[in-house]
Amino acid sequence: MSSDTFDKSSAPETSNGVESAEVAADPNQGPAGTVRIRNWAMTLEADVVAVHKPATKAELVELLRRTNGPLRMGGARHSWSSGVMTKGGVVDMRGMNRVLSIDAAKEIVTVEAGIRMQDLYERLDAEGFALPSLPSSAQITLGGAMANAVHGSGFKYPATVADAAVELTLIKSDGSGEVTVKEGTRFVDSNEVTDLQLARVHLGALGALYSAALKIIPRYDLKIEEKTITLEEGFGEQLHRVAQQNDHHLFFWFPELNQVRAKLMNRIEPLQDPGQAQQLHGARYVTDAPSIEYDPKQQDEVLDLARNGRTQELHIPVTSKPPETMVTSWHVGPREKATLRRHGDLAYGVPIDRLEATMKALKRMFAETAPPVMPMWIRLVGRADSAMATAFDRPEAKMEFYPMLDVGTEAERRTQLEQASEIFLQNGGKRHWAKQGIGGVSSLSPNRVSAFQRLRSVMDPANRLRNEYSDEIGLTS
Ligand SMILES: Cc1cc2nc3c(=O)[nH]c(=O)nc-3n(C[C@H](O)[C@H](O)[C@H](O)COP(=O)(O)OP(=O)(O)OC[C@H]3O[C@@H](n4cnc5c(N)ncnc54)[C@H](O)[C@@H]3O)c2cc1C
């Protein structure tokens, strides 16, 4: 079993790899018989009966067999939604983090699902490969990324991480069996979707995702440029065009300024001189803008601020890598001046033809309520090939609003969240599974949901994985 602790905020573990309250002499310890866990943003916490840390498939299966009662698998706990939070036990999947094989000829990597994306990117990079999509955090696990339909940006390459999966190995939640899902398997008889499409975005509800085989692509470098786009009538289409013209993009929208700061990323052949390029999530990038560099040394400071909720001015150079944490204000100039605060994350995918209307409505709302202190992130994505991804139905504009946890009163923040949610929903928005928001699987096609439920009844026969989150999104009740 792993000897790593779950993270700084969790209780110490015992020699058998289980965190238990008896041994947890820690200020973060929950009430007797429980261990307190938190998410990365420290917006959620739960007192769970144990945090289990299997390091191998055999240990995982044995654990699932041996234990009873509610359980959830956990990755890096980077979600703002409460998928990992349970009154039962948590299985920390991060001990199962090995690269099992790389088939260079077929361009397939097979990995254990607890692997941190950064580790996967680095290993692939060393072998001359990369993953097709680029979400902004490299600290998350593959299992967690797939569960929640985590995405990068763009139309030219699959933006949804889970779309790369060609074979999945899942362990039933009671440990009674292992199921391999790939093209051609048929646990679910559906003429709308395949088992593979169904299982890719698993919502943490299909047992434990032990491993995945992923399609990989040759390594590439990225050229990154930043520019400011002034929004004029018809800007929805303008942003759509910019997104289509570039391989990847990230729009930082400042509602008060009527501007979007665009980070545009395009794939180029790997550079001959690796000194010219720097790592960006496995793809390397090069840029000619002198100050476009993110100093990883600042990461700890930034994370510490985020974790402890303190407010302080930071001077972060213009970044070519989206920082691991968010910034509250973004003064365009030779150097960024950023103020970091603890924040939530409300995120929806809206149909692209509703992007402009949604932005206009949000702008009006923000002008009447507390102003947003961070730019919103907007990324456009093509259709996903994962049935439970909201972008399976349509290309989407993924829009994120980061409410500051120390701005205004709780009641004001709640009102703002509710109003923003209402605007997203009125514009056909569907909630991001990893983030705050309203809604659940009823926003997807009923046929797909019922096919997913059929697969779920195979993988979680005793409904062990039911938790408040699965109830909230309408998977269980
Ligand atoms: C700084 C930061 C940047 C981010 N950037 C992006 C981004 O660019 N794009 C985006 O879409 N999202 C982004 N997110 C959201 C993040 O990618 C998701 O929350 C992701 O799901 C987190 O993965 P995790 O490993 O932390 O999973 P967790 O939060 O630990 O778990 C998520 C879900 O997966 C389940 N689960 C995890 N592992 C397994 C497994 N092996 N088997 C079964 N179930 C499992 C859990 O039960 C839970 O339901 C970001 C978050 C942060 C904090």
The ligand as a Tripos MOL2 file, in Angstrom:
@<TRIPOS>MOLECULE
LIG
   53    58     1     0     0
SMALL
NO_CHARGES

@<TRIPOS>ATOM
      1 C1         -6.8760   24.2430  -10.9260 C.3       1 LIG1
      2 C2         -7.9310   23.4520  -11.6370 C.ar      1 LIG1
      3 C3         -7.9770   23.4940  -13.0220 C.ar      1 LIG1
      4 C4         -8.9720   22.7700  -13.6970 C.ar      1 LIG1
      5 N1         -9.0030   22.8170  -15.0550 N.ar      1 LIG1
      6 C5         -9.9750   22.1660  -15.7240 C.ar      1 LIG1
      7 C6        -10.0540   22.2150  -17.1490 C.ar      1 LIG1
      8 O1         -9.2140   22.8090  -17.8130 O.2       1 LIG1
      9 N2        -11.0890   21.5860  -17.7630 N.ar      1 LIG1
     10 C7        -12.0510   20.9080  -17.0570 C.ar      1 LIG1
     11 O2        -12.9640   20.3690  -17.6820 O.2       1 LIG1
     12 N3        -11.9800   20.8110  -15.7070 N.ar      1 LIG1
     13 C8        -10.9780   21.4280  -15.0480 C.ar      1 LIG1
     14 N4        -10.9160   21.3400  -13.6770 N.ar      1 LIG1
     15 C9        -11.8110   20.4400  -12.9880 C.3       1 LIG1
     16 C10       -11.1150   19.0920  -12.7800 C.3       1 LIG1
     17 O3        -10.4460   18.7170  -13.9550 O.3       1 LIG1
     18 C11       -12.1630   18.0210  -12.4600 C.3       1 LIG1
     19 O4        -12.7390   18.3570  -11.2430 O.3       1 LIG1
     20 C12       -11.6150   16.5980  -12.4130 C.3       1 LIG1
     21 O5        -12.7200   15.7250  -12.3730 O.3       1 LIG1
     22 C13       -10.7460   16.3960  -11.1910 C.3       1 LIG1
     23 O6        -10.0820   15.1460  -11.2430 O.3       1 LIG1
     24 P1         -9.6420   14.4810   -9.8850 P.3       1 LIG1
     25 O7         -8.6030   13.4640  -10.1710 O.co2     1 LIG1
     26 O8         -9.3010   15.5170   -8.8850 O.co2     1 LIG1
     27 O9        -11.0040   13.7590   -9.4690 O.3       1 LIG1
     28 P2        -11.8450   13.8890   -8.1280 P.3       1 LIG1
     29 O10       -12.3130   15.2870   -7.9650 O.co2     1 LIG1
     30 O11       -11.0900   13.2780   -7.0070 O.co2     1 LIG1
     31 O12       -13.0840   12.9540   -8.5140 O.3       1 LIG1
     32 C14       -13.9760   13.3390   -9.5320 C.3       1 LIG1
     33 C15       -15.0050   12.2310   -9.7770 C.3       1 LIG1
     34 O13       -14.3820   11.0810  -10.2840 O.3       1 LIG1
     35 C16       -14.6420    9.9370   -9.4960 C.3       1 LIG1
     36 N5        -13.4300    9.1210   -9.6160 N.ar      1 LIG1
     37 C17       -12.1490    9.5750   -9.5830 C.ar      1 LIG1
     38 N6        -11.3090    8.5830   -9.8920 N.ar      1 LIG1
     39 C18       -12.0600    7.4690  -10.1260 C.ar      1 LIG1
     40 C19       -11.7700    6.1430  -10.5140 C.ar      1 LIG1
     41 N7        -10.5140    5.7420  -10.7830 N.pl3     1 LIG1
     42 N8        -12.8010    5.2690  -10.6360 N.ar      1 LIG1
     43 C20       -14.0770    5.6430  -10.4080 C.ar      1 LIG1
     44 N9        -14.4080    6.9130  -10.0670 N.ar      1 LIG1
     45 C21       -13.4120    7.8120   -9.9360 C.ar      1 LIG1
     46 C22       -14.9790   10.4880   -8.1340 C.3       1 LIG1
     47 O14       -15.8170    9.6230   -7.3820 O.3       1 LIG1
     48 C23       -15.7160   11.7670   -8.5060 C.3       1 LIG1
     49 O15       -17.0490   11.4580   -8.8420 O.3       1 LIG1
     50 C24        -9.9240   22.0180  -12.9750 C.ar      1 LIG1
     51 C25        -9.8610   21.9820  -11.5700 C.ar      1 LIG1
     52 C26        -8.8730   22.6900  -10.9220 C.ar      1 LIG1
     53 C27        -8.8320   22.6520   -9.4170 C.3       1 LIG1
@<TRIPOS>BOND
     1     1     2 1
     2     2     3 ar
     3     2    52 ar
     4     3     4 ar
     5     4     5 ar
     6     4    50 ar
     7     5     6 ar
     8     6     7 ar
     9     6    13 1
    10     7     8 2
    11     7     9 ar
    12     9    10 ar
    13    10    11 2
    14    10    12 ar
    15    12    13 ar
    16    13    14 ar
    17    14    15 1
    18    14    50 ar
    19    15    16 1
    20    16    17 1
    21    16    18 1
    22    18    19 1
    23    18    20 1
    24    20    21 1
    25    20    22 1
    26    22    23 1
    27    23    24 1
    28    24    25 2
    29    24    26 1
    30    24    27 1
    31    27    28 1
    32    28    29 2
    33    28    30 1
    34    28    31 1
    35    31    32 1
    36    32    33 1
    37    33    34 1
    38    33    48 1
    39    34    35 1
    40    35    36 1
    41    35    46 1
    42    36    37 ar
    43    36    45 ar
    44    37    38 ar
    45    38    39 ar
    46    39    40 ar
    47    39    45 ar
    48    40    41 1
    49    40    42 ar
    50    42    43 ar
    51    43    44 ar
    52    44    45 ar
    53    46    47 1
    54    46    48 1
    55    48    49 1
    56    50    51 ar
    57    51    52 ar
    58    52    53 1
@<TRIPOS>SUBSTRUCTURE
     1 LIG1         1 GROUP 0 **** ****
